[in-house]
Amino acid sequence: MLTTQTLQLSDPKIEMQLRDSFLQELKQKKNEYIAKQKEIADANRAELLNKRYDSSKRQVSSKNLLTKSHFRTAILEYIKTGRLRLINADDVAEYLVLNGASNKSYNTGRYKIYSDVCVCLDQLAEENVIELSSTGGQRDRTYAVKTI
C-alpha cells in the first residue's frame, strides 16, 4: 500500500493486466456461446427439414395418413413435447400435417383439417387441459396450456 496524498490499494499495471485478461476471457466465452447457439439452430433447422421430408414421404401414401381419430393423441404429444404455454390451432394443424395428417388445403392456405383440430382442441378445453385464450384475427383460436 502506497501512501502519499492519496491511498492506493492496488498496482495500476496489475489492474490493467487483469482487466485485459478478463476482457479476453469474456470475448472467448461470447464467441463460444455464439458458436453453440448457431450449432443448436442448425441442428433444429436440420431436424425440421427432416420432419418435413419424412412427412412428405408419408403423405404420398394415403394408407399412412394420420386419421381424425388419432388427432387427440397427437395433439397431446404436441403439447407435451413442445412445452408451450400458448398453442395456436393453425400451428397444431401444421404439426398434424407434418406427422401424416391430410395436407389438403383451402384456397386461403388453411388446412381442411382445421375444423377437426378446433373440435379436438375444444374437447381438451372442456377437460381443462387447455383454455381458450383468444379468437379472431389471422391466427384464429389461441389456447393456453393448463396441465399435462
DSSP file with accessible surface (Angstrom, degrees, kcal/mol):
  #  RESIDUE AA STRUCTURE BP1 BP2  ACC     N-H-->O    O-->H-N    N-H-->O    O-->H-N    TCO  KAPPA ALPHA  PHI   PSI    X-CA   Y-CA   Z-CA
    1    1 A M              0   0  166      0, 0.0     2,-0.4     0, 0.0     8,-0.1   0.000 360.0 360.0 360.0 129.8    0.0    0.0    0.0
    2    2 A L  E     -A    8   0A 111      6,-1.2     6,-1.7     8,-0.1     2,-0.5  -0.838 360.0-167.8-102.1 140.7    1.4    3.4   -1.0
    3    3 A T  E     +A    7   0A 103     -2,-0.4     4,-0.2     4,-0.2     2,-0.1  -0.977  31.4 126.3-131.2 118.9    0.5    6.5    0.9
    4    4 A T  S    S-     0   0  122      2,-1.7     3,-0.0    -2,-0.5     4,-0.0  -0.064  94.3 -36.4-125.8-114.5    1.2    9.9   -0.4
    5    5 A Q  S    S+     0   0  186     -2,-0.1     2,-0.3     2,-0.0    -2,-0.0   0.643 134.5  40.8 -84.9 -17.8   -1.6   12.4   -0.6
    6    6 A T  S    S-     0   0   97      2,-0.0    -2,-1.7     0, 0.0     2,-0.5  -0.852  84.7-113.7-126.0 167.2   -3.9    9.5   -1.6
    7    7 A L  E     -A    3   0A 111     -2,-0.3     2,-0.5    -4,-0.2    -4,-0.2  -0.868  28.8-168.2-102.6 124.0   -4.5    6.0   -0.6
    8    8 A Q  E     +A    2   0A  68     -6,-1.7    -6,-1.2    -2,-0.5     3,-0.0  -0.958  11.5 178.8-119.4 120.2   -3.7    3.4   -3.3
    9    9 A L        +     0   0  143     -2,-0.5     2,-0.3    -8,-0.1    -1,-0.1   0.529  63.8  32.7 -98.2 -10.5   -4.8   -0.2   -2.8
   10   10 A S  S    S-     0   0   63     -8,-0.1    -8,-0.1     4,-0.0     3,-0.1  -0.965  80.6-103.5-143.4 164.9   -3.7   -1.8   -6.0
   11   11 A D     >  -     0   0   78     -2,-0.3     4,-2.6     1,-0.1     5,-0.2  -0.768  26.2-145.5 -87.7 122.2   -1.0   -1.7   -8.6
   12   12 A P  H  > S+     0   0   71      0, 0.0     4,-2.3     0, 0.0     5,-0.2   0.859  98.2  53.8 -59.8 -33.8   -2.3    0.1  -11.8
   13   13 A K  H  > S+     0   0  160      2,-0.2     4,-2.2     1,-0.2     5,-0.2   0.942 111.6  43.7 -67.0 -44.8   -0.2   -2.2  -14.1
   14   14 A I  H  > S+     0   0   85      2,-0.2     4,-2.8     1,-0.2     5,-0.2   0.912 111.8  54.9 -66.0 -39.5   -1.6   -5.4  -12.5
   15   15 A E  H  X S+     0   0   69     -4,-2.6     4,-2.3     1,-0.2    -2,-0.2   0.927 109.2  46.9 -60.0 -44.5   -5.1   -3.9  -12.5
   16   16 A M  H  X S+     0   0  103     -4,-2.3     4,-2.6     2,-0.2    -1,-0.2   0.903 111.5  51.5 -65.0 -41.0   -4.8   -3.3  -16.3
   17   17 A Q  H  X S+     0   0  129     -4,-2.2     4,-2.6     2,-0.2    -2,-0.2   0.923 110.9  47.9 -62.2 -43.5   -3.4   -6.8  -16.9
   18   18 A L  H  X S+     0   0  102     -4,-2.8     4,-2.3     2,-0.2    -2,-0.2   0.902 112.0  49.7 -64.5 -39.1   -6.3   -8.3  -15.0
   19   19 A R  H  X S+     0   0  141     -4,-2.3     4,-2.6    -5,-0.2    -2,-0.2   0.923 111.7  48.7 -64.6 -43.5   -8.8   -6.2  -16.9
   20   20 A D  H  X S+     0   0   87     -4,-2.6     4,-2.4     2,-0.2    -2,-0.2   0.926 112.1  47.7 -63.0 -44.1   -7.3   -7.2  -20.2
   21   21 A S  H  X S+     0   0   64     -4,-2.6     4,-2.4     1,-0.2    -1,-0.2   0.896 111.6  51.5 -66.0 -36.5   -7.3  -10.9  -19.3
   22   22 A F  H  X S+     0   0  126     -4,-2.3     4,-2.7    -5,-0.2    -2,-0.2   0.934 110.4  48.3 -63.4 -45.2  -10.9  -10.6  -18.2
   23   23 A L  H  X S+     0   0   83     -4,-2.6     4,-2.5     2,-0.2    -2,-0.2   0.899 111.3  50.5 -62.8 -39.3  -11.9   -9.0  -21.5
   24   24 A Q  H  X S+     0   0  118     -4,-2.4     4,-2.3     2,-0.2    -1,-0.2   0.927 112.2  46.5 -63.3 -44.2  -10.1  -11.6  -23.5
   25   25 A E  H  X S+     0   0  110     -4,-2.4     4,-2.6     2,-0.2    -2,-0.2   0.908 111.6  52.2 -65.2 -39.2  -11.9  -14.4  -21.5
   26   26 A L  H  X S+     0   0   94     -4,-2.7     4,-2.5     2,-0.2    -2,-0.2   0.926 110.0  48.3 -62.1 -44.6  -15.2  -12.6  -21.9
   27   27 A K  H  X S+     0   0  123     -4,-2.5     4,-2.5     2,-0.2    -1,-0.2   0.906 111.6  50.4 -61.6 -42.8  -14.7  -12.4  -25.7
   28   28 A Q  H  X S+     0   0  109     -4,-2.3     4,-2.4     2,-0.2    -2,-0.2   0.934 111.8  46.8 -62.5 -46.0  -13.8  -16.1  -25.8
   29   29 A K  H  X S+     0   0  111     -4,-2.6     4,-2.6     2,-0.2    -2,-0.2   0.891 111.7  51.7 -63.3 -39.1  -16.9  -17.1  -23.9
   30   30 A K  H  X S+     0   0  132     -4,-2.5     4,-2.7     2,-0.2    -1,-0.2   0.932 110.4  48.1 -64.4 -43.9  -19.1  -14.9  -26.0
   31   31 A N  H  X S+     0   0  107     -4,-2.5     4,-2.4     1,-0.2    -2,-0.2   0.897 112.1  49.8 -63.0 -40.0  -17.6  -16.5  -29.2
   32   32 A E  H  X S+     0   0   93     -4,-2.4     4,-2.4     2,-0.2    -1,-0.2   0.914 111.3  49.3 -63.8 -41.9  -18.2  -20.0  -27.7
   33   33 A Y  H  X S+     0   0  146     -4,-2.6     4,-2.7     2,-0.2    -2,-0.2   0.932 111.6  48.1 -62.9 -45.8  -21.8  -19.1  -26.8
   34   34 A I  H  X S+     0   0   90     -4,-2.7     4,-2.3     1,-0.2    -1,-0.2   0.918 112.2  49.5 -61.8 -43.2  -22.5  -17.7  -30.3
   35   35 A A  H  X S+     0   0   57     -4,-2.4     4,-2.4     2,-0.2    -1,-0.2   0.917 111.8  48.6 -62.6 -41.9  -21.0  -20.8  -31.9
   36   36 A K  H  X S+     0   0  107     -4,-2.4     4,-2.6     2,-0.2    -2,-0.2   0.915 111.0  49.8 -66.0 -41.8  -23.1  -23.1  -29.7
   37   37 A Q  H  X S+     0   0   83     -4,-2.7     4,-2.6     2,-0.2    -1,-0.2   0.896 111.2  49.4 -63.8 -38.7  -26.3  -21.2  -30.4
   38   38 A K  H  X S+     0   0  125     -4,-2.3     4,-2.8     2,-0.2    -2,-0.2   0.915 110.4  51.0 -65.4 -41.3  -25.5  -21.4  -34.2
   39   39 A E  H  X S+     0   0  121     -4,-2.4     4,-2.3     2,-0.2    -2,-0.2   0.922 111.8  47.0 -62.2 -42.9  -24.9  -25.2  -33.8
   40   40 A I  H  X S+     0   0   69     -4,-2.6     4,-2.7     2,-0.2    -2,-0.2   0.927 112.6  49.2 -64.9 -44.3  -28.2  -25.6  -32.0
   41   41 A A  H  X S+     0   0   38     -4,-2.6     4,-2.5     1,-0.2    -2,-0.2   0.914 111.5  49.3 -62.6 -42.3  -30.1  -23.5  -34.6
   42   42 A D  H  X S+     0   0   59     -4,-2.8     4,-2.6     2,-0.2    -1,-0.2   0.907 111.5  49.2 -63.0 -41.3  -28.5  -25.6  -37.4
   43   43 A A  H  X S+     0   0   57     -4,-2.3     4,-2.5     2,-0.2    -2,-0.2   0.923 112.2  48.0 -65.1 -42.4  -29.5  -28.8  -35.6
   44   44 A N  H  X S+     0   0   91     -4,-2.7     4,-2.4     2,-0.2    -2,-0.2   0.898 112.0  49.7 -63.8 -41.4  -33.1  -27.6  -35.1
   45   45 A R  H  X S+     0   0  142     -4,-2.5     4,-2.5     2,-0.2    -2,-0.2   0.929 111.8  48.1 -62.9 -43.7  -33.3  -26.5  -38.8
   46   46 A A  H  X S+     0   0   48     -4,-2.6     4,-2.5     2,-0.2    -2,-0.2   0.911 111.3  50.9 -64.4 -40.6  -32.0  -29.8  -40.0
   47   47 A E  H  X S+     0   0  102     -4,-2.5     4,-2.5     2,-0.2    -2,-0.2   0.923 110.7  48.6 -63.3 -42.0  -34.5  -31.7  -37.7
   48   48 A L  H  X S+     0   0   72     -4,-2.4     4,-2.6     2,-0.2    -2,-0.2   0.925 111.5  49.3 -63.9 -43.6  -37.3  -29.6  -39.1
   49   49 A L  H  X S+     0   0  104     -4,-2.5     4,-2.7     1,-0.2    -1,-0.2   0.909 111.0  50.3 -62.2 -40.6  -36.3  -30.3  -42.7
   50   50 A N  H  X S+     0   0   98     -4,-2.5     4,-3.2     2,-0.2    -1,-0.2   0.908 110.1  50.0 -63.9 -41.2  -36.0  -34.0  -41.9
   51   51 A K  H  X S+     0   0   87     -4,-2.5     4,-2.9     2,-0.2     5,-0.2   0.919 112.2  47.4 -62.3 -43.9  -39.5  -33.9  -40.4
   52   52 A R  H  X S+     0   0  117     -4,-2.6     4,-2.3     2,-0.2    -2,-0.2   0.917 113.9  47.6 -64.0 -40.7  -40.9  -32.2  -43.4
   53   53 A Y  H  X S+     0   0  137     -4,-2.7     4,-1.9    -5,-0.2    -2,-0.2   0.950 114.0  47.0 -64.3 -46.2  -39.1  -34.6  -45.7
   54   54 A D  H  X S+     0   0   65     -4,-3.2     4,-2.1     1,-0.2    -2,-0.2   0.906 113.2  48.5 -62.0 -42.4  -40.4  -37.6  -43.7
   55   55 A S  H  X S+     0   0    5     -4,-2.9     4,-2.3     1,-0.2    -1,-0.2   0.877 108.3  53.8 -68.7 -34.7  -43.9  -36.2  -43.7
   56   56 A S  H  X S+     0   0   55     -4,-2.3     4,-0.9     1,-0.2    -1,-0.2   0.890 108.9  49.8 -67.6 -32.9  -43.9  -35.5  -47.4
   57   57 A K  H >X S+     0   0  111     -4,-1.9     4,-0.7     1,-0.2     3,-0.5   0.916 111.8  48.6 -67.3 -40.2  -42.9  -39.2  -47.9
   58   58 A R  H >< S+     0   0   78     -4,-2.1     3,-0.6     1,-0.2     6,-0.4   0.866 105.6  57.8 -66.9 -34.9  -45.7  -40.3  -45.7
   59   59 A Q  H 3< S+     0   0   39     -4,-2.3    -1,-0.2     1,-0.2    -2,-0.2   0.743  93.8  66.8 -71.3 -20.5  -48.2  -38.1  -47.5
   60   60 A V  H << S+     0   0  128     -4,-0.9     2,-0.7    -3,-0.5    -1,-0.2   0.897  97.4  58.8 -65.7 -36.4  -47.5  -39.8  -50.8
   61   61 A S  S X< S-     0   0   34     -4,-0.7     3,-1.5    -3,-0.6    -1,-0.2  -0.812  71.3-162.6 -98.4 111.6  -49.0  -43.0  -49.4
   62   62 A S  G >  S+     0   0   96     -2,-0.7     3,-1.3     1,-0.3    -1,-0.2   0.741  84.9  68.8 -68.1 -20.3  -52.6  -42.4  -48.4
   63   63 A K  G 3  S+     0   0  176      1,-0.2    -1,-0.3    -3,-0.1    -4,-0.1   0.688  97.4  53.3 -73.5 -13.6  -52.7  -45.6  -46.3
   64   64 A N  G <  S+     0   0   91     -3,-1.5    -1,-0.2    -6,-0.4    -2,-0.2   0.302  79.5 130.5-100.5   9.3  -50.3  -44.0  -43.8
   65   65 A L    <   -     0   0   57     -3,-1.3     2,-0.4     1,-0.1    36,-0.3  -0.369  65.7-113.6 -68.4 142.2  -52.3  -40.8  -43.2
   66   66 A L        -     0   0   38     34,-2.2    36,-0.5    30,-0.2     2,-0.2  -0.600  40.1-139.5 -70.7 124.7  -52.9  -39.7  -39.6
   67   67 A T    >   -     0   0   64     -2,-0.4     3,-2.0    34,-0.1     4,-0.4  -0.490  18.7-109.4 -92.7 162.9  -56.7  -40.1  -39.1
   68   68 A K  G >  S+     0   0  132      1,-0.3     3,-1.4     2,-0.2     4,-0.4   0.822 116.6  63.1 -57.1 -33.2  -59.1  -37.8  -37.3
   69   69 A S  G 3  S+     0   0   95      1,-0.3    -1,-0.3     2,-0.1     4,-0.3   0.725 104.1  48.4 -67.7 -17.5  -59.5  -40.4  -34.5
   70   70 A H  G <> S+     0   0   98     -3,-2.0     4,-2.2     1,-0.1    -1,-0.3   0.422  83.5  94.1-100.4   0.1  -55.7  -40.0  -33.7
   71   71 A F  H <> S+     0   0    6     -3,-1.4     4,-3.1    -4,-0.4     5,-0.3   0.910  81.0  55.2 -59.3 -44.1  -55.7  -36.2  -33.6
   72   72 A R  H  > S+     0   0   88     -4,-0.4     4,-2.6     1,-0.2     5,-0.2   0.938 110.1  45.1 -57.0 -49.1  -56.3  -36.1  -29.8
   73   73 A T  H  > S+     0   0   94     -4,-0.3     4,-2.1     1,-0.2    -1,-0.2   0.922 115.2  47.6 -61.5 -44.1  -53.2  -38.3  -29.1
   74   74 A A  H  X S+     0   0   10     -4,-2.2     4,-2.4     2,-0.2    -2,-0.2   0.894 111.7  50.3 -66.1 -37.9  -51.1  -36.4  -31.5
   75   75 A I  H  X S+     0   0    0     -4,-3.1     4,-2.6     2,-0.2    -2,-0.2   0.920 109.6  50.3 -68.0 -42.2  -52.2  -33.0  -30.1
   76   76 A L  H  X S+     0   0   34     -4,-2.6     4,-2.5    -5,-0.3    -1,-0.2   0.909 111.0  49.9 -61.3 -38.7  -51.4  -34.1  -26.5
   77   77 A E  H  X S+     0   0   98     -4,-2.1     4,-3.0    -5,-0.2     5,-0.3   0.920 108.9  52.5 -64.0 -42.0  -48.0  -35.2  -27.7
   78   78 A Y  H  X S+     0   0   33     -4,-2.4     4,-2.0     1,-0.2    -2,-0.2   0.923 111.1  46.9 -59.0 -44.3  -47.5  -31.8  -29.4
   79   79 A I  H  X>S+     0   0    5     -4,-2.6     4,-1.1     2,-0.2     5,-0.7   0.929 115.8  44.8 -65.4 -44.3  -48.4  -30.1  -26.1
   80   80 A K  H  <5S+     0   0  127     -4,-2.5     3,-0.2     1,-0.2    -2,-0.2   0.936 118.0  40.7 -67.4 -48.0  -46.1  -32.3  -24.0
   81   81 A T  H  <5S+     0   0   87     -4,-3.0    -1,-0.2     1,-0.2    -2,-0.2   0.813 114.9  51.9 -74.5 -28.3  -43.0  -32.3  -26.3
   82   82 A G  H  <5S-     0   0   33     -4,-2.0    -1,-0.2    -5,-0.3    -2,-0.2   0.724  86.2-151.2 -79.7 -20.9  -43.3  -28.6  -27.2
   83   83 A R  T  <5 +     0   0  216     -4,-1.1     2,-0.2    -3,-0.2    -3,-0.1   0.913  38.5 164.7  49.0  43.1  -43.5  -27.4  -23.6
   84   84 A L      < -     0   0   63     -5,-0.7    -1,-0.2    -6,-0.2     3,-0.1  -0.624  41.3-160.0 -92.2 150.6  -45.5  -24.5  -24.9
   85   85 A R  S    S+     0   0  214      1,-0.3    60,-2.6    -2,-0.2     2,-0.4   0.729  85.4  33.2 -94.6 -31.7  -47.6  -22.1  -22.8
   86   86 A L  E     -B  144   0B 100     58,-0.2     2,-0.3    44,-0.0    -1,-0.3  -0.989  69.1-171.8-124.6 137.3  -49.8  -21.0  -25.8
   87   87 A I  E     -B  143   0B   2     56,-2.9    56,-3.3    -2,-0.4     2,-0.4  -0.939  11.3-146.2-126.1 153.9  -50.8  -23.0  -28.7
   88   88 A N  E  >  -B  142   0B   9     -2,-0.3     4,-2.4    54,-0.2    54,-0.2  -0.940  17.4-132.0-120.5 139.0  -52.5  -22.0  -31.9
   89   89 A A  H  > S+     0   0    0     52,-2.1     4,-2.4    51,-0.6     5,-0.2   0.876 109.4  52.5 -59.7 -38.1  -55.0  -24.0  -33.9
   90   90 A D  H  > S+     0   0   34     50,-0.5     4,-2.3     2,-0.2    -1,-0.2   0.914 110.0  48.4 -63.5 -41.4  -53.1  -23.3  -37.2
   91   91 A D  H  > S+     0   0   63      2,-0.2     4,-2.4     1,-0.2    -2,-0.2   0.887 110.8  50.9 -66.2 -38.2  -49.8  -24.4  -35.6
   92   92 A V  H  X S+     0   0    0     -4,-2.4     4,-2.6     2,-0.2    -2,-0.2   0.926 109.6  50.3 -64.8 -42.7  -51.4  -27.6  -34.4
   93   93 A A  H  X S+     0   0    1     -4,-2.4     4,-2.4     2,-0.2    -2,-0.2   0.925 110.3  50.2 -61.1 -42.5  -52.9  -28.3  -37.8
   94   94 A E  H  X S+     0   0   62     -4,-2.3     4,-2.5     1,-0.2    -1,-0.2   0.921 109.9  51.0 -60.8 -43.5  -49.4  -27.8  -39.3
   95   95 A Y  H  X S+     0   0   27     -4,-2.4     4,-1.1     1,-0.2    -2,-0.2   0.922 110.0  49.4 -60.1 -44.7  -47.9  -30.2  -36.8
   96   96 A L  H  <>S+     0   0    0     -4,-2.6     5,-2.8     1,-0.2     3,-0.4   0.904 110.3  50.3 -64.2 -39.3  -50.5  -32.8  -37.6
   97   97 A V  H ><5S+     0   0    4     -4,-2.4     3,-1.8     1,-0.2    -1,-0.2   0.926 108.2  52.7 -64.0 -42.4  -49.8  -32.4  -41.3
   98   98 A L  H 3<5S+     0   0   23     -4,-2.5    -1,-0.2     1,-0.3    -2,-0.2   0.755 110.2  50.7 -63.8 -21.3  -46.1  -32.8  -40.7
   99   99 A N  T 3<5S-     0   0   51     -4,-1.1    -1,-0.3    -3,-0.4    -2,-0.2   0.120 135.9 -76.9-106.1  19.5  -46.9  -36.0  -38.8
  100  100 A G  T < 5S+     0   0    1     -3,-1.8   -34,-2.2     1,-0.3    -3,-0.2   0.425  82.9 134.9 111.0  -1.3  -49.1  -37.6  -41.5
  101  101 A A  S   <S-     0   0    0     -5,-2.8    -1,-0.3   -36,-0.3   -34,-0.1  -0.335  71.4 -71.7 -73.2 164.8  -52.5  -35.9  -41.5
  102  102 A S        -     0   0   31    -36,-0.5    11,-0.3     1,-0.1    -1,-0.2  -0.296  37.9-157.0 -58.4 135.3  -54.1  -34.9  -44.8
  103  103 A N        +     0   0   76    -44,-0.1    -1,-0.1    -3,-0.1     2,-0.1   0.240  46.8 131.1-100.7  14.8  -52.3  -31.9  -46.3
  104  104 A K        -     0   0  137      7,-0.1     8,-2.5     1,-0.0     9,-0.4  -0.423  37.0-174.1 -67.2 139.7  -55.3  -30.8  -48.4
  105  105 A S  B     -D  111   0C  58      6,-0.3     6,-0.2     7,-0.1     5,-0.1  -0.919  24.5-111.4-136.7 162.1  -56.0  -27.1  -48.0
  106  106 A Y    >   -     0   0  118      4,-2.8     3,-1.9    -2,-0.3     6,-0.0  -0.302  46.2 -95.6 -79.3 172.3  -58.4  -24.4  -49.0
  107  107 A N  T 3  S+     0   0  178      1,-0.3    -1,-0.1     2,-0.1    -2,-0.0   0.762 125.2  63.6 -61.7 -24.5  -57.5  -21.6  -51.4
  108  108 A T  T 3  S-     0   0  123      2,-0.2    -1,-0.3     1,-0.1     3,-0.1   0.626 117.6-113.1 -73.1 -15.7  -56.7  -19.5  -48.3
  109  109 A G  S <  S+     0   0   48     -3,-1.9     2,-0.2     1,-0.4    -2,-0.1   0.237  74.9 131.8 100.3 -12.7  -53.9  -21.9  -47.4
  110  110 A R        -     0   0   69      1,-0.1    -4,-2.8    -5,-0.1    -1,-0.4  -0.541  63.7-110.1 -75.1 137.6  -55.6  -23.1  -44.3
  111  111 A Y  B >   -D  105   0C  50     -6,-0.2     3,-1.7    -2,-0.2    -6,-0.3  -0.375  15.4-128.5 -67.8 146.2  -55.7  -26.9  -44.0
  112  112 A K  T >  S+     0   0   98     -8,-2.5     3,-0.6     1,-0.3     4,-0.3   0.705 107.2  66.2 -68.6 -18.1  -59.0  -28.6  -44.4
  113  113 A I  T 3> S+     0   0   13     -9,-0.4     4,-2.4   -11,-0.3    -1,-0.3   0.532  73.5  98.1 -78.7  -3.2  -58.4  -30.5  -41.1
  114  114 A Y  H <> S+     0   0   21     -3,-1.7     4,-2.6     1,-0.2    -1,-0.2   0.889  79.8  50.0 -53.9 -45.7  -58.6  -27.1  -39.3
  115  115 A S  H <> S+     0   0   65     -3,-0.6     4,-2.1     1,-0.2    -1,-0.2   0.906 111.2  49.2 -64.9 -37.4  -62.2  -27.6  -38.2
  116  116 A D  H  > S+     0   0   50     -4,-0.3     4,-2.2    -3,-0.3    -1,-0.2   0.884 110.2  51.9 -66.7 -37.3  -61.4  -31.1  -36.8
  117  117 A V  H  X S+     0   0    0     -4,-2.4     4,-2.9     2,-0.2    -2,-0.2   0.931 109.0  50.2 -63.1 -43.5  -58.4  -29.7  -35.0
  118  118 A C  H  X S+     0   0    7     -4,-2.6     4,-2.6     2,-0.2    -2,-0.2   0.900 108.8  51.8 -63.9 -39.1  -60.7  -27.0  -33.4
  119  119 A V  H  X S+     0   0   82     -4,-2.1     4,-2.1     2,-0.2    -1,-0.2   0.942 112.3  45.9 -61.9 -45.4  -63.2  -29.6  -32.3
  120  120 A C  H  X S+     0   0    9     -4,-2.2     4,-2.2     1,-0.2    -2,-0.2   0.917 112.7  49.9 -64.7 -42.0  -60.5  -31.6  -30.7
  121  121 A L  H  X S+     0   0    0     -4,-2.9     4,-2.0     1,-0.2    -1,-0.2   0.890 108.8  52.9 -64.6 -37.5  -59.0  -28.5  -29.0
  122  122 A D  H  X S+     0   0   52     -4,-2.6     4,-2.2     2,-0.2    -1,-0.2   0.892 107.6  51.5 -64.0 -38.5  -62.4  -27.6  -27.7
  123  123 A Q  H  X S+     0   0   88     -4,-2.1     4,-1.5     2,-0.2    -2,-0.2   0.918 109.4  49.6 -63.6 -41.6  -62.8  -31.0  -26.2
  124  124 A L  H  <>S+     0   0    0     -4,-2.2     5,-2.5     1,-0.2     6,-0.9   0.862 109.0  53.3 -65.4 -32.9  -59.4  -30.6  -24.5
  125  125 A A  H ><5S+     0   0   25     -4,-2.0     3,-1.5     1,-0.2    -1,-0.2   0.901 105.9  52.6 -68.0 -39.1  -60.6  -27.2  -23.2
  126  126 A E  H 3<5S+     0   0  162     -4,-2.2    -1,-0.2     1,-0.3    -2,-0.2   0.828 108.4  51.8 -63.8 -29.2  -63.7  -28.8  -21.7
  127  127 A E  T 3<5S-     0   0   97     -4,-1.5    -1,-0.3    -5,-0.1    -2,-0.2   0.328 115.8-118.3 -88.5   4.9  -61.4  -31.3  -19.9
  128  128 A N  T < 5S+     0   0   99     -3,-1.5    19,-0.2     2,-0.3    -3,-0.2   0.747  83.4 118.5  63.4  26.0  -59.3  -28.4  -18.5
  129  129 A V  S   <S+     0   0   21     -5,-2.5    17,-2.6     1,-0.2    18,-1.2   0.851  86.5   7.9 -81.3 -39.9  -56.2  -29.5  -20.3
  130  130 A I  E    S-C  145   0B   1     -6,-0.9     2,-0.4    15,-0.2    -2,-0.3  -0.849  71.9-140.6-132.5 170.4  -56.1  -26.2  -22.2
  131  131 A E  E     -C  144   0B 104     13,-2.2    13,-3.4    -2,-0.3     2,-0.3  -0.999  26.7-110.5-138.4 132.1  -58.1  -22.9  -22.1
  132  132 A L  E     +C  143   0B  80     -2,-0.4    11,-0.3    11,-0.2     3,-0.1  -0.458  37.9 176.1 -62.0 121.0  -59.3  -20.8  -24.9
  133  133 A S  E     -     0   0B  68      9,-3.2     2,-0.3     1,-0.4    10,-0.2   0.845  56.3 -15.9 -97.9 -45.7  -57.2  -17.7  -24.7
  134  134 A S  E     -C  142   0B  60      8,-1.8     8,-2.9     2,-0.0    -1,-0.4  -0.992  50.5-160.3-158.8 156.6  -58.3  -15.6  -27.7
  135  135 A T        +     0   0   91     -2,-0.3     2,-0.1     6,-0.2     5,-0.1  -0.929  48.7  49.8-133.0 160.6  -60.1  -15.8  -31.0
  136  136 A G        +     0   0   38     -2,-0.3     3,-0.2     1,-0.2    -2,-0.0  -0.320  62.9  71.6 103.8 172.9  -60.1  -13.7  -34.1
  137  137 A G  S    S-     0   0   75      1,-0.2    -1,-0.2    -2,-0.1     3,-0.2  -0.143 102.8 -52.9  72.1-172.1  -57.5  -12.1  -36.4
  138  138 A Q  S    S+     0   0  184      1,-0.2     2,-1.3     2,-0.1    -1,-0.2   0.862 133.4  57.3 -69.5 -37.3  -55.4  -14.1  -38.8
  139  139 A R  S    S-     0   0  125     -3,-0.2    -1,-0.2    -4,-0.1   -50,-0.1  -0.661  87.5-162.7 -98.8  80.5  -54.2  -16.5  -36.2
  140  140 A D        +     0   0   45     -2,-1.3   -51,-0.6    -3,-0.2   -50,-0.5  -0.246  51.4  14.4 -66.8 147.1  -57.5  -17.8  -35.0
  141  141 A R        -     0   0   62      1,-0.2   -52,-2.1   -53,-0.1     2,-0.4   0.970  62.9-169.7  56.3  90.4  -58.0  -19.7  -31.8
  142  142 A T  E     -BC  88 134B  24     -8,-2.9    -9,-3.2   -54,-0.2    -8,-1.8  -0.914   6.4-161.3-107.1 135.0  -55.1  -19.4  -29.3
  143  143 A Y  E     -BC  87 132B   0    -56,-3.3   -56,-2.9    -2,-0.4     2,-0.5  -0.921  13.6-136.5-119.6 143.5  -55.2  -21.7  -26.3
  144  144 A A  E     -BC  86 131B  22    -13,-3.4   -13,-2.2    -2,-0.4     2,-0.4  -0.847  25.7-126.2 -96.0 130.9  -53.3  -21.5  -23.0
  145  145 A V  E     + C   0 130B  35    -60,-2.6   -15,-0.2    -2,-0.5     3,-0.1  -0.636  30.8 176.5 -78.0 128.0  -51.9  -24.8  -21.8
  146  146 A K        -     0   0   91    -17,-2.6     2,-0.3    -2,-0.4   -16,-0.2   0.900  55.7 -15.9 -97.0 -65.7  -53.0  -25.6  -18.3
  147  147 A T              0   0   97    -18,-1.2    -1,-0.3   -19,-0.2     0, 0.0  -0.995 360.0 360.0-144.8 149.3  -51.7  -29.0  -17.2
  148  148 A I              0   0  101     -2,-0.3   -19,-0.0    -3,-0.1    -3,-0.0  -0.980 360.0 360.0-147.2 360.0  -50.3  -32.1  -18.8
